[in-house]
Amino acid sequence: MADSHEASSSSTISSASFPDFNSKVQAAALNATRSAAGLPADIPFHRSIDSELAEDLDAFSSRVLNLTNNLLSLVATADPSQSSRRKGKAKLQTQDDIVDDFHSLIVDSMDQLLERTDICLDEFLGRTKAPLVAINYDAPGLRKTLKKAPAQKGQLDPAIQHASNLMKPQLAFKHPVNNNDGPWYPALTHKFNAQVPLGHVFRDSDAEAIANHPYRYEITHISYPPRMFLPADPIPATPFESTSATWVSTPDALETMLDELRGALEIAIDLEHNNYRSYAGIVCLMQISTRKQDWIVDTLALRAELATGALNEVFTDPKVVKVLHGAESDIVWLQQDFNLYIVNLFDTFHASKLLDFPRHGLANLLEMYCDFVPDKRYQLADWRIRPLPEDMLQYARSDTHFLLFIYDNLRNALLDRAVSRAQSKSRSPSPSRHSPPIAANTPPEQALIRQALARSEETALRTYEKDVYDSEGGGGSGGWDSLARKWNKGGLVAAAETPQGSETLQRAVYRCVHAWRDEIARAEDESTRYVLPNHYLFQLAERPPADMAALLQMFQSVPPVVRRRAKELLEAIRACLQRHLSKSQKVAPVPPPVEKDVEMQVDEVVVEVAAPTSSASANLWSIAPGASTRATKSSALFGASLSAKAAAVPLVASTSSLFGAKSPTSTQLASRFEEVVARIHSALVIVPSMPVVDPTAVVDSTPQVAGEPAHGMQVEVPYVPASQRTTKQVVEVVDDSIVVVGQARQKKRKRAKTDETEGATPSGEESGNTRKASKKEKRQREAEGSQAQAEAFDFASVPNILDDVPNGEDMRVKKKKKQKQVKGAAPFYGDFPAPPKAHSELKSGNQSHTFK
């Protein structure tokens, strides 16, 4: 009863007993995992020898199988889509089902179950973000505008992406572009909507002067219109297909557009620029849209009119909301080219970040809210083209045509999200994220939109600064050190380890070519990438060219500027190489001296020669006492005479790029060189030559007496003609012993029986004495034969092969006959007899005469 009571109590889980139950479950799972890890690998063997263990394993396996089926059933009830993955199986039948489908049926199902649990917990705790503001598609006139543009595929026409033959519009500017180094200051002549006069030096709370932005005070002390913090129904844009943009390219059209903008409450602004055919980049188009009309301003034609700052009357009006997307670069371009500033900026990019959208691009917002997909290929188009193609005009217009409708939706979403957070009393979802501080008395429902406006203020306070070329440190956006770090060139960065007082040749050439490229780009108002692409810049640094052919060969397609200025580039590289070599020679450290017998130093070059040893035994090639040395009068290296050659031809020029102005004269260097050569020659020895044989001398053919030294060399017998040979008389020697030379050992003959041994009875003792006597006589004869002096061989009596004149006959080489193996000799390894035949092998066939 107690067990049943405990089981019933454990089956009922309450909020109070859940922590205890959870800890027990985790402990049980940990113990089960530990026990499973301790099981032996050969479980089937243990099952076969222990029947009780086999029964326990079967029972436990069936229990685990039932538990797994219960879990899968629960997952199927939580997510009905999981039931289709089991392919009609009601439950797992055997262990093989788990082994085969463990990952697809169990792991994936449990992962999805846990994910759904996390989602439910986030919804219960209020952590889940509210969905985006629903768009009322039933609003009048909205359904017709939401037409998705067909997706374009493929690449742009090269003529649209880069108009190479287009004349540079900078040549027609009234005020030439100034790309020189130096600070940039605003050129405003009148300050619209001013709260402080033009030229006022603004100071922050720390009393630090902050200049170079005329509207800093107006931006930081702005009073936003109250309508921006009130929810309102989004105003749909005008139909995109049935309306068109107004092209503004004359001062009159610009004034007409300005009159329309003065009465607007919100305007959308966007810019299109080109930075490939200009050093600092130029603005090519300006798109402006209101609730009713779109304008496209030709900023290339109206550059001088826009530079007067006439549009600042509307752009700096705090009552007019200026809506831009990703305005960090647009703010800088407006200051750089037109002296235009923006007050009361609402950046839709910051709003999407605060709403935690998965993507924050303008194309994503257009697709999300307006069901419009722009052609992103035109982002890389050359916007200097005039007249613009219709597709490019439509793309430029779409950037601002729907932007005010997106602003309405984002503003409502920020207000709704702030209200939901205030009700759930949750903190900011990303406290570590940078968020400008807002006023303490801000209403909770305005918290998010105030943060979006604060971030937009920081964007509007950005100022344009000229890029100053840092030749020493290489810093800045276009510096050589920044480029090397971006391309991961560790040996070219400023912090790379170099010899003290010098730098590597590769980095010297890289800095030289980088500086040349920046100078030419500024002079011709071209981008550095157009003058010389980055990968070619690193190739020139790695392999500096020696001549013009090597320089042009490095380019697969020579850039136009390099083609016109190739001579200047080559001269810059050569000058850099000369400066580097001369500098490296001056600062090159002298190597530590090595202890030698003779040492001579010429300026910075040390020549060390080892003196010969005094002992002849220490040197293998030392000259023997009394031997004469021979020196040639001419040299293949120095000519007919060393002294005459040195005196006739100067060894060095009057000036040297290696030694600089302090280089020695040619006569001094020649004398020093002769001294060095003389000392080197004094340290060398002459190899003893072979003795020369005099052909007129009479050669004594008498063989050397044994024991006479031959100096370790083989005796050479000279050739003597047949007419001069003398035959030595042969003295006949009478001896009963016969000496056989050069013949093979003959087979031992059997000794004939003597008279004493014949007829005697053989016995072991007599036969042994006889054998001992015969061996003693044999040793005595061998001793006498070795003592006999052999007659010397007379070479003169033998016909010489040099006396015979070959007649060309019998010159064929005969094959050698194979020598027969001597009987009784040991067989060579591998000469085995044939293996015996098997007993089952037939010795003769067809005994039964079956086959005829």
C-alpha positions in Angstrom: 0.0 0.0 0.0 2.9 2.3 0.8 4.4 1.7 -2.6 1.1 2.3 -4.4 0.6 5.5 -2.4 4.1 6.7 -3.3 3.5 5.9 -7.0 0.2 7.7 -7.0 1.8 10.7 -5.3 4.7 10.7 -7.7 2.4 10.6 -10.7 0.7 13.9 -9.6 3.2 16.7 -10.1 2.5 20.2 -8.8 4.4 23.5 -9.0 5.7 22.8 -5.4 6.9 19.3 -6.1 8.3 19.9 -9.6 11.8 21.0 -8.5 12.2 17.9 -6.4 10.9 15.8 -9.3 13.2 17.5 -11.7 16.3 16.8 -9.6 15.3 13.2 -9.3 14.9 12.8 -13.0 18.2 14.4 -13.7 19.9 12.1 -11.1 18.3 9.0 -12.6 19.4 10.0 -16.1 22.9 10.6 -14.8 23.0 7.2 -13.1 21.6 5.5 -16.2 24.2 7.1 -18.4 27.1 6.2 -16.0 25.9 2.6 -15.8 25.5 2.3 -19.6 29.1 3.6 -20.0 30.3 0.8 -17.7 28.7 -2.0 -19.7 31.2 -4.4 -21.4 31.5 -4.4 -25.1 30.8 -8.2 -25.5 27.3 -8.2 -24.0 26.1 -11.1 -26.3 28.8 -13.3 -24.8 27.6 -12.6 -21.3 24.0 -13.2 -22.4 25.0 -16.7 -23.7 26.6 -17.8 -20.4 24.1 -16.1 -17.9 20.4 -16.8 -18.5 19.3 -14.4 -15.7 21.3 -11.5 -17.3 19.7 -12.2 -20.6 16.2 -12.1 -19.1 17.0 -8.8 -17.3 18.4 -7.2 -20.5 15.3 -8.2 -22.5 13.0 -6.8 -19.8 14.9 -3.5 -19.6 15.0 -3.2 -23.4 11.3 -3.7 -23.7 10.8 -1.0 -21.0 13.0 1.5 -22.8 11.2 0.7 -26.1 7.8 1.4 -24.5 9.1 4.7 -23.0 10.4 5.8 -26.4 7.1 5.0 -28.1 5.3 7.1 -25.4 7.6 10.1 -26.0 7.1 9.9 -29.8 3.3 9.8 -29.2 3.5 12.9 -27.1 5.6 14.7 -29.7 3.0 13.7 -32.4 0.2 15.2 -30.3 2.3 18.4 -29.8 3.2 18.6 -33.5 0.9 16.7 -35.9 3.4 17.0 -38.7 5.7 14.5 -36.9 3.2 11.7 -37.3 3.8 11.8 -41.1 7.5 11.2 -40.6 7.0 7.8 -39.0 5.7 6.3 -42.3 2.6 4.7 -40.8 4.4 2.8 -38.0 2.3 2.8 -34.8 5.3 2.2 -32.6 8.9 0.9 -32.6 8.8 -2.8 -32.6 12.4 -4.0 -32.2 15.9 -2.7 -31.3 16.7 -2.6 -35.0 14.1 0.1 -35.5 15.9 2.4 -33.0 19.3 1.6 -34.5 18.2 2.4 -38.0 16.0 5.4 -37.4 17.4 6.8 -34.2 18.4 10.2 -35.5 15.4 10.8 -37.8 12.7 9.6 -35.4 14.0 10.3 -31.9 16.7 13.0 -32.0 14.9 15.3 -34.5 11.6 14.8 -32.6 13.0 15.7 -29.3 14.8 18.7 -30.7 11.6 20.1 -32.1 9.8 19.3 -28.8 12.3 21.3 -26.8 12.2 24.2 -29.3 8.5 24.4 -29.0 8.9 24.4 -25.2 11.3 27.3 -25.4 8.9 29.2 -27.7 6.0 28.6 -25.2 8.1 29.8 -22.3 9.1 32.9 -24.2 5.5 33.7 -24.9 4.5 33.1 -21.3 7.3 35.3 -19.9 6.7 38.0 -22.5 10.1 37.7 -24.2 8.7 37.0 -27.7 8.6 40.1 -29.9 5.3 41.2 -31.2 4.7 40.6 -34.8 5.2 43.3 -37.4 2.4 45.8 -37.8 -0.3 44.2 -40.0 -0.9 46.1 -43.2 -4.5 46.7 -44.0 -4.6 45.4 -47.5 -8.3 46.3 -47.8 -7.6 50.0 -47.6 -8.9 51.8 -50.6 -6.3 52.1 -53.4 -3.7 50.1 -51.6 -4.3 46.7 -53.3 -3.6 48.2 -56.7 -0.2 49.6 -55.7 1.1 46.3 -54.3 2.4 44.7 -57.4 5.6 42.7 -57.2 8.1 43.5 -59.9 9.4 40.5 -61.8 12.8 39.3 -60.6 15.6 40.1 -63.0 18.4 37.7 -63.6 21.8 37.9 -65.2 24.4 40.7 -65.2 24.1 44.2 -66.3 25.3 45.4 -69.7 28.9 46.4 -69.3 28.1 49.7 -71.0 25.6 50.4 -68.1 27.8 49.1 -65.3 30.9 51.1 -66.5 30.6 53.7 -69.3 34.3 53.8 -70.2 33.9 56.1 -73.2 31.9 58.7 -71.3 33.4 62.1 -71.0 34.1 63.0 -67.4 31.5 65.4 -66.0 34.1 67.0 -63.7 35.5 68.8 -66.7 32.3 70.8 -67.1 32.1 71.9 -63.4 32.3 75.6 -62.8 34.5 75.0 -59.8 37.2 72.4 -60.3 37.4 69.6 -57.8 40.1 70.1 -55.2 41.7 66.9 -54.1 44.7 68.4 -52.3 45.5 67.5 -48.8 44.3 69.9 -46.1 41.3 70.5 -43.9 37.8 71.1 -45.3 35.6 73.8 -44.0 31.9 74.5 -44.8 31.3 77.2 -47.4 27.9 78.4 -46.3 27.0 82.0 -47.0 23.6 81.9 -45.3 22.2 79.7 -42.5 18.6 78.9 -42.8 16.5 78.0 -39.7 19.3 79.1 -37.4 19.0 79.1 -33.6 22.6 80.4 -33.2 24.4 82.6 -35.8 26.7 81.1 -38.4 30.2 80.7 -37.1 29.1 80.0 -33.6 31.6 77.7 -31.8 29.6 75.0 -30.0 30.8 73.6 -26.7 29.6 70.4 -25.0 29.2 69.8 -21.3 33.0 69.3 -20.8 33.7 72.8 -22.3 35.5 71.3 -25.3 35.0 73.2 -28.6 33.3 71.2 -31.3 33.4 73.0 -34.6 33.1 72.1 -38.3 29.3 71.5 -38.2 27.1 74.6 -38.6 23.9 72.9 -37.4 25.2 71.1 -34.4 23.3 73.2 -32.0 20.1 73.0 -34.0 20.3 69.2 -34.2 21.1 68.6 -30.5 18.4 71.1 -29.3 15.6 70.2 -31.7 12.0 70.2 -30.7 10.2 67.4 -32.6 6.7 67.9 -33.9 4.1 66.2 -31.6 2.6 64.3 -34.5 5.7 62.0 -34.7 4.8 60.4 -31.4 1.1 59.7 -32.1 -0.1 56.5 -33.9 -1.8 57.1 -37.2 -2.9 55.0 -40.2 -0.2 54.5 -42.8 -0.8 56.7 -45.9 -0.4 54.5 -49.0 1.8 55.7 -51.8 0.5 56.7 -55.1 0.4 53.9 -57.7 3.9 53.3 -59.0 2.9 52.3 -62.6 0.4 55.1 -63.2 2.7 57.9 -61.9 6.1 59.1 -63.0 9.0 61.2 -61.6 9.8 64.8 -62.6 13.3 65.2 -64.1 15.0 68.3 -62.6 18.0 69.6 -64.6 17.5 73.4 -64.9 17.5 76.2 -62.3 13.8 76.9 -63.0 12.8 73.3 -62.4 14.8 73.4 -59.2 13.0 76.4 -58.0 9.6 74.9 -58.8 10.5 71.8 -56.8 11.6 73.9 -53.9 8.3 75.6 -53.8 6.5 72.3 -53.6 8.8 71.1 -50.8 8.1 74.1 -48.6 4.6 72.9 -48.0 5.4 69.3 -47.2 5.4 67.8 -43.7 7.5 64.7 -44.6 9.9 64.2 -47.5 12.0 61.1 -48.5 15.6 61.6 -49.8 18.1 59.3 -51.4 21.3 59.8 -53.4 23.1 57.9 -56.2 26.8 58.5 -56.6 29.9 57.3 -58.5 33.2 56.7 -56.8 35.1 54.8 -59.5 35.8 57.6 -61.9 36.5 60.2 -59.2 39.0 60.4 -56.3 36.5 61.5 -53.6 33.3 60.4 -55.4 30.6 62.6 -56.9 26.9 62.6 -56.4 25.1 61.9 -59.7 21.4 61.9 -58.7 19.2 63.1 -55.9 15.7 61.5 -55.4 13.1 63.5 -53.4 9.6 62.3 -52.8 6.6 63.7 -51.0 3.2 62.1 -50.4 2.0 63.1 -53.9 5.0 63.6 -56.2 8.5 62.3 -57.0 11.5 64.3 -58.3 14.9 63.1 -59.7 17.5 65.9 -59.6 20.4 65.9 -62.0 23.1 66.9 -59.6 25.8 66.9 -62.3 24.0 69.6 -64.2 22.9 71.6 -61.1 26.1 71.2 -59.1 26.8 74.9 -58.8 23.2 75.8 -58.0 22.9 73.2 -55.3 26.3 74.2 -53.8 24.8 77.5 -52.8 22.8 75.6 -50.1 19.3 76.7 -51.4 17.8 73.3 -50.3 18.9 74.0 -46.7 15.7 76.0 -46.3 13.7 72.7 -46.3 16.4 70.3 -45.3 17.1 72.1 -42.0 13.5 72.9 -41.1 12.8 71.1 -37.9 9.0 70.9 -38.7 9.7 68.8 -41.8 10.6 65.2 -41.2 13.4 64.0 -43.5 13.2 60.2 -44.0 16.3 58.4 -45.3 17.5 54.8 -45.1 21.1 54.2 -44.1 22.0 57.9 -44.2 25.5 57.8 -42.9 27.1 58.1 -46.3 24.4 60.3 -47.7 24.9 62.9 -44.9 28.6 63.1 -45.8 28.0 63.4 -49.6 25.5 66.2 -49.1 28.1 68.2 -47.2 30.9 67.4 -49.5 29.3 68.4 -52.8 26.4 70.8 -51.9 26.9 72.2 -48.4 23.6 70.7 -47.4 22.7 69.6 -43.9 19.7 67.8 -42.4 17.8 68.6 -39.2 15.0 66.3 -38.0 16.3 63.1 -39.6 14.4 59.8 -39.2 16.6 56.9 -40.4 14.5 53.8 -41.1 17.7 51.6 -40.7 17.9 52.4 -37.0 14.1 51.8 -36.6 14.5 48.3 -38.2 17.4 47.6 -35.8 15.4 48.6 -32.8 12.5 46.3 -34.0 15.0 43.4 -34.3 14.2 42.7 -37.9 16.2 39.8 -39.4 17.4 42.0 -42.3 17.7 45.7 -42.4 18.2 46.6 -46.1 15.9 48.9 -48.0 15.0 46.1 -50.4 13.9 44.0 -47.5 11.6 46.7 -46.2 10.2 47.3 -49.7 9.4 43.6 -50.0 8.0 43.4 -46.5 5.7 46.4 -46.4 5.1 47.2 -50.1 5.4 43.8 -51.8 7.9 45.4 -54.2 11.1 43.8 -55.3 13.6 46.3 -56.8 16.2 45.3 -59.3 19.4 45.2 -57.2 21.6 45.0 -60.2 21.4 48.7 -60.7 23.2 49.4 -57.4 26.5 49.0 -59.3 25.4 50.9 -62.4 27.2 54.0 -63.7 24.9 56.8 -62.7 26.9 59.4 -64.8 25.1 58.2 -68.0 23.0 60.8 -69.7 20.2 60.3 -70.6 19.4 57.6 -68.1 17.7 54.5 -69.3 14.1 54.0 -68.2 15.0 51.0 -66.0 17.5 53.0 -64.1 15.0 55.8 -63.6 12.4 53.4 -62.2 15.0 51.9 -59.8 16.1 55.3 -58.6 12.5 56.4 -58.1 11.5 53.3 -56.2 14.0 54.1 -53.4 12.0 57.1 -52.2 8.5 56.5 -53.7 7.5 54.0 -50.9 9.8 55.3 -48.2 7.2 57.5 -46.5 4.7 54.6 -46.3 7.5 52.5 -44.7 8.1 55.4 -42.3 4.5 55.3 -41.2 4.5 51.6 -40.5 7.8 51.7 -38.6 6.7 54.6 -36.5 3.5 52.7 -35.5 5.5 49.5 -34.8 7.9 51.4 -32.5 5.0 52.9 -30.6 3.2 49.6 -30.3 6.3 47.7 -29.2 7.0 50.3 -26.5 3.5 50.0 -25.2 3.7 46.2 -25.0 7.1 46.4 -23.1 5.7 48.9 -20.7 2.8 46.6 -19.9 5.0 43.5 -19.4 7.6 45.6 -17.5 10.5 44.0 -19.4 13.8 45.5 -19.9 15.4 46.5 -23.1 16.2 43.3 -25.2 19.8 44.4 -25.9 21.2 46.4 -23.0 24.8 46.0 -24.3 23.8 47.5 -27.7 24.7 51.1 -28.1 21.7 53.3 -27.5 22.0 57.1 -26.9 20.5 58.3 -23.6 17.0 59.7 -23.6 15.3 62.0 -21.2 14.2 60.6 -17.9 10.7 62.1 -18.2 10.1 60.4 -21.5 6.7 58.6 -21.6 7.1 54.8 -21.9 5.3 54.6 -25.2 7.8 57.0 -26.7 10.9 55.2 -25.6 11.7 53.3 -28.8 10.9 56.1 -31.2 13.0 58.5 -29.1 15.9 56.0 -29.3 15.5 55.9 -33.1 15.5 59.7 -33.3 18.6 59.9 -31.0 20.5 57.5 -33.2 19.4 59.5 -36.3 20.8 62.7 -34.6 24.2 61.0 -34.3 24.0 60.2 -38.0 23.1 63.8 -38.9 26.0 65.1 -36.9 28.5 63.3 -39.1 31.0 65.7 -40.9 33.0 65.4 -44.0 36.8 65.2 -43.7 39.3 65.1 -46.4 41.6 62.1 -46.5 45.1 63.2 -45.8 47.8 60.9 -47.1 50.0 59.6 -44.4 53.2 58.6 -46.1 55.0 57.6 -42.9 52.4 55.8 -40.8 50.1 54.7 -43.6 47.0 55.3 -41.6 43.6 56.4 -42.8 41.0 54.8 -45.1 43.4 55.0 -48.1 46.7 54.5 -46.4 49.2 51.9 -47.4 49.2 50.3 -43.9 45.4 50.1 -43.9 45.4 48.5 -47.3 48.1 45.9 -46.3 46.1 45.0 -43.2 42.9 44.7 -45.3 44.6 42.3 -47.7 46.4 40.4 -44.9 49.9 41.3 -46.1 51.8 40.9 -42.9 55.2 41.8 -44.4 54.0 45.1 -45.7 52.2 46.6 -42.6 53.8 49.3 -40.6 54.3 47.1 -37.6 56.2 44.4 -39.5 59.6 43.5 -38.1 62.4 45.0 -40.2 66.2 45.4 -39.7 67.2 48.2 -37.4 67.3 51.5 -39.4 66.0 50.0 -42.6 63.1 48.2 -44.2 62.7 45.4 -46.6 62.9 46.0 -50.3 59.4 44.6 -50.9 57.8 47.1 -48.5 59.9 50.0 -49.8 58.6 49.3 -53.4 55.1 48.9 -52.1 55.1 52.3 -50.3 56.7 54.0 -53.4 54.1 52.6 -55.8 51.2 53.3 -53.4 52.3 56.9 -53.0 52.7 57.3 -56.8 49.2 55.9 -57.3 47.6 58.3 -54.8 49.4 61.3 -56.3 48.3 60.4 -59.9 44.7 59.7 -58.7 44.5 63.2 -57.1 45.9 64.9 -60.1 43.6 63.2 -62.6 40.6 63.0 -60.2 40.3 59.2 -60.6 39.9 56.6 -58.0 43.0 54.7 -56.9 41.4 51.5 -58.0 41.0 52.9 -61.5 44.6 54.1 -61.7 46.1 50.8 -60.5 44.1 47.9 -59.0 45.1 46.7 -55.7 46.3 43.2 -56.8 48.6 44.7 -59.3 50.0 47.0 -56.6 51.0 44.0 -54.5 52.5 42.2 -57.6 54.7 45.1 -58.3 55.9 45.1 -54.7 56.7 41.4 -54.8 58.4 41.4 -58.2 59.7 44.8 -59.1 60.2 45.1 -62.9 63.6 45.8 -64.3 62.5 47.4 -67.6 59.5 48.5 -69.5 58.8 45.1 -71.0 58.7 43.4 -67.6 56.5 46.2 -66.3 53.8 45.8 -69.0 54.1 42.1 -68.9 52.7 42.0 -65.4 49.3 43.3 -66.5 46.8 41.1 -68.1 45.0 44.3 -69.3 47.1 47.4 -68.8 45.0 50.1 -67.1 44.6 53.3 -69.2 46.4 55.5 -66.7 49.3 53.2 -66.4 49.5 52.9 -70.2 49.9 56.7 -70.4 52.2 57.0 -67.4 54.2 53.8 -67.6 57.5 55.6 -67.9 56.8 57.6 -64.7 55.9 54.5 -62.8 59.1 52.7 -63.9 61.3 55.6 -63.0 59.7 55.8 -59.6 60.4 52.1 -59.0 64.0 52.4 -60.2 64.6 55.5 -57.9 63.1 53.6 -55.0 65.4 50.6 -55.7 68.5 52.9 -55.8 67.6 54.6 -52.6 67.0 51.3 -50.8 70.2 49.8 -52.0 72.3 52.8 -51.1 70.6 53.1 -47.7 71.0 49.4 -46.9 74.7 49.6 -47.8 75.3 52.5 -45.4 73.4 51.0 -42.5 74.4 47.4 -43.1 76.2 46.2 -39.9 79.7 44.8 -40.3 79.8 41.1 -39.4 81.8 40.2 -36.3 85.5 39.4 -37.1 86.6 35.8 -37.3 90.0 34.8 -35.8 92.3 34.2 -38.7 96.0 34.5 -39.3 95.8 37.2 -42.0 93.1 39.9 -42.1 92.9 42.9 -44.4 90.0 45.5 -44.4 89.1 47.6 -47.4 86.7 50.4 -46.3 83.7 48.2 -45.2 84.6 45.0 -47.0 86.7 42.5 -44.9 88.9 40.0 -46.8 90.3 37.2 -44.6 93.0 34.7 -45.8 94.3 31.7 -43.9 98.1 31.5 -43.7 99.8 28.3 -44.6 100.9 26.0 -41.8 104.6 25.6 -41.0 104.5 21.8 -40.8 104.5 19.9 -44.1 102.6 17.1 -42.5 99.7 19.3 -41.5 99.0 20.2 -45.1 98.4 17.5 -47.7 99.4 19.7 -50.6 102.4 21.4 -49.0 105.5 21.8 -51.2 108.4 19.4 -50.5 111.7 21.0 -49.6 113.7 21.8 -52.7 110.8 21.4 -55.0 110.4 24.2 -57.6 107.1 26.1 -58.1 105.8 27.0 -61.4 103.6 30.1 -62.1 101.9 30.8 -65.3 102.5 34.1 -67.1 99.0 34.4 -68.4 95.6 34.0 -66.7 92.2 33.2 -68.2 90.6 35.4 -65.5 93.0 38.4 -65.4 94.5 38.3 -68.9 98.1 38.3 -70.0 99.6 39.9 -66.8 97.9 40.7 -63.5 100.0 43.8 -62.9 99.7 45.1 -66.4 96.0 44.4 -66.5 95.5 46.2 -63.3 97.5 49.2 -64.4 95.9 49.4 -67.9 92.2 49.1 -67.0 90.7 50.9 -64.1 88.8 48.6 -61.8 86.3 51.1 -60.5 84.8 54.4 -61.7 85.6 57.7 -60.2 82.3 57.8 -58.4 80.5 54.7 -56.9 76.8 54.3 -56.0 77.9 51.6 -53.5 80.5 53.7 -51.6 79.1 57.1 -52.3 81.3 60.2 -52.4 83.9 58.7 -50.2 84.8 55.9 -52.6 88.6 55.4 -53.2 90.2 56.2 -56.5 90.9 53.6 -59.1 94.6 53.5 -58.5 94.2 53.0 -54.8 91.6 50.3 -55.2 93.9 48.6 -57.8 96.8 48.6 -55.5 94.8 47.2 -52.7 93.3 44.6 -55.0 96.8 43.5 -56.1 97.8 43.2 -52.4 94.8 41.0 -51.7 95.5 38.8 -54.7 99.2 38.5 -53.7 98.3 37.4 -50.2 95.8 34.9 -51.5 98.4 33.5 -53.9 101.0 33.3 -51.1 98.6 31.1 -49.1 98.0 28.7 -52.0 100.4 25.8 -52.8 101.1 24.0 -56.1 100.1 20.4 -56.5 103.2 18.2 -57.2 103.2 17.1 -60.8 103.8 13.6 -62.2 107.3 12.7 -63.2 108.0 13.1 -66.9 109.6 10.1 -68.7 112.5 10.8 -71.1 112.1 8.8 -74.3 115.8 8.9 -75.1 116.9 7.3 -71.8 117.8 3.6 -71.9 115.4 1.5 -69.9 116.8 -1.2 -67.7 114.6 -4.2 -68.0 116.2 -5.9 -65.0 113.5 -6.6 -62.5 113.7 -5.0 -59.1 115.2 -6.9 -56.3 112.7 -7.9 -53.6 112.7 -5.4 -50.8 113.6 -2.4 -52.9 111.2 0.5 -52.2 108.9 1.4 -55.0 107.3 4.4 -53.4 103.9 2.8 -53.3 103.5 3.0 -57.1 103.1 0.3 -59.7 106.2 -0.3 -61.8 105.7 0.9 -65.3 107.4 -1.1 -68.1 108.1 1.1 -71.1 107.6 -0.1 -74.7 110.8 -0.9 -76.6 110.8 -1.6 -80.4 111.8 -5.1 -81.6 115.0 -3.9 -83.3 116.4 -2.6 -79.9 115.5 -5.6 -77.9 118.2 -7.9 -76.5 117.5 -11.5 -75.7 119.0 -12.9 -72.5 120.6 -16.3 -72.6 118.7 -18.9 -70.8 120.7 -21.0 -68.3 119.6 -24.6 -68.2 118.9 -25.8 -64.8 119.0 -29.5 -64.0 116.5 -30.4 -61.4 114.5 -33.5 -60.7 111.5 -31.4 -59.5 108.8 -30.2 -61.9 107.1 -26.8 -61.2 103.8 -26.4 -63.0 102.6 -22.7 -63.3 99.2 -21.6 -64.3 97.6 -25.0 -64.7 94.6 -26.4 -62.9 95.2 -28.9 -60.2 95.1 -32.4 -61.7 93.3 -35.3 -60.2 95.4 -37.2 -57.7 96.8 -40.5 -59.0 96.6 -43.6 -57.0 100.0 -44.6 -55.6 101.3 -48.1 -56.7 102.1 -50.6 -54.1 105.8 -51.1 -53.4 107.6 -54.4 -53.2 107.6 -54.2 -49.4 104.0 -53.8 -49.1 103.0 -56.4 -51.8 101.9 -59.7 -50.3 102.0 -58.3 -46.8 99.0 -58.9 -44.6 97.1 -55.6 -44.3 96.8 -54.5 -40.7 95.7 -51.3 -39.0 99.2 -50.5 -37.6 101.2 -51.1 -40.9 98.7 -49.2 -42.9 98.9 -46.2 -40.5 102.7 -46.2 -40.7 102.7 -46.3 -44.5 100.3 -43.2 -44.6 102.5 -41.3 -42.2 105.6 -42.0 -44.3 103.9 -40.9 -47.5 102.7 -37.6 -45.9 106.2 -36.8 -44.6 107.8 -37.4 -48.0 105.1 -35.1 -49.6 105.9 -32.2 -47.2 109.6 -32.6 -47.8 109.2 -32.4 -51.6 107.0 -29.3 -51.2 109.6 -27.6 -49.0 112.4 -28.4 -51.5 110.3 -27.0 -54.4 109.6 -23.7 -52.5 113.3 -23.2 -51.8 114.3 -23.7 -55.5 114.6 -20.2 -57.1 112.3 -19.8 -60.1 113.8 -18.5 -63.2 112.9 -14.8 -64.1 110.5 -14.4 -67.0 112.1 -12.8 -70.0 109.5 -10.3 -71.5 111.7 -9.6 -74.5 111.6 -13.1 -75.8 107.7 -13.0 -76.0 106.1 -11.6 -79.2 104.6 -8.2 -78.6 101.1 -7.5 -79.7 102.2 -4.1 -80.9 104.5 -5.7 -83.5 101.6 -7.5 -85.2 99.6 -5.5 -87.8 95.9 -6.4 -87.7 94.6 -7.5 -91.1 91.0 -7.4 -90.3 90.6 -11.2 -90.5 89.4 -13.5 -87.8 88.0 -10.5 -85.9 84.7 -12.3 -85.1 84.1 -12.9 -81.5 83.4 -16.5 -80.7 81.0 -17.5 -78.1 82.4 -19.1 -75.0 81.4 -22.7 -74.5 79.8 -23.5 -71.3 82.1 -25.3 -68.9 80.9 -28.6 -67.7 80.6 -29.0 -64.0 83.4 -30.9 -62.5 82.3 -34.2 -61.0 82.3 -34.1 -57.3 82.0 -30.3 -57.0 79.4 -28.9 -54.7 76.1 -28.1 -56.4 75.0 -24.4 -56.5 72.0 -23.3 -54.4 68.8 -24.0 -56.2 69.9 -27.1 -58.2 67.3 -29.3 -56.6 66.0 -32.5 -58.1 62.5 -32.7 -59.6 59.7 -33.2 -57.1 58.2 -36.7 -56.9 55.0 -37.3 -58.7 51.9 -37.6 -56.8 50.5 -41.0 -56.1 47.2 -40.0 -57.8 49.0 -38.9 -61.0 48.4 -41.2 -63.9 51.7 -42.7 -65.2 50.1 -43.6 -68.4 46.7 -42.7 -69.9 43.9 -44.5 -71.8 44.7 -47.9 -70.2 41.1 -49.0 -70.7 41.1 -47.9 -74.3 37.9 -46.0 -73.8 39.0 -43.3 -76.3 40.0 -44.5 -79.7 
